[in-house]
């Protein structure tokens, strides 16, 4: 069995990618707590709930979890209060 270890370049690239992916979830200076409102509409039922989270986390979720199905009318909406 022959093992091949990654070079320093591969390790640095991996750490950089990990940092970039984790950046929106790290508490940054100037970040603040905000109220996040989540609305779900599924099978004729509408559900809503609120929670407090960091604004960066809310902004990422607002962008990535937005969903609306025109065929069924189901949707997910997230709103961040400033």
ChimeraX attribute file (.defattr): number of C-alpha atoms within 10 A of each C-alpha:
attribute: neighborCount
match mode: 1-to-1
recipient: residues
	/A:1	3
	/A:2	4
	/A:3	5
	/A:4	6
	/A:5	8
	/A:6	8
	/A:7	8
	/A:8	9
	/A:9	9
	/A:10	11
	/A:11	12
	/A:12	11
	/A:13	11
	/A:14	11
	/A:15	12
	/A:16	12
	/A:17	12
	/A:18	11
	/A:19	12
	/A:20	10
	/A:21	11
	/A:22	10
	/A:23	13
	/A:24	17
	/A:25	14
	/A:26	13
	/A:27	13
	/A:28	11
	/A:29	6
	/A:30	6
	/A:31	12
	/A:32	12
	/A:33	14
	/A:34	17
	/A:35	16
	/A:36	22
	/A:37	17
	/A:38	17
	/A:39	14
	/A:40	16
	/A:41	16
	/A:42	12
	/A:43	8
	/A:44	9
	/A:45	8
	/A:46	12
	/A:47	11
	/A:48	12
	/A:49	10
	/A:50	13
	/A:51	10
	/A:52	13
	/A:53	14
	/A:54	19
	/A:55	22
	/A:56	20
	/A:57	19
	/A:58	24
	/A:59	15
	/A:60	12
	/A:61	18
	/A:62	19
	/A:63	12
	/A:64	10
	/A:65	12
	/A:66	12
	/A:67	14
	/A:68	14
	/A:69	9
	/A:70	8
	/A:71	6
	/A:72	11
	/A:73	11
	/A:74	16
	/A:75	16
	/A:76	18
	/A:77	17
	/A:78	22
	/A:79	17
	/A:80	20
	/A:81	12
	/A:82	9
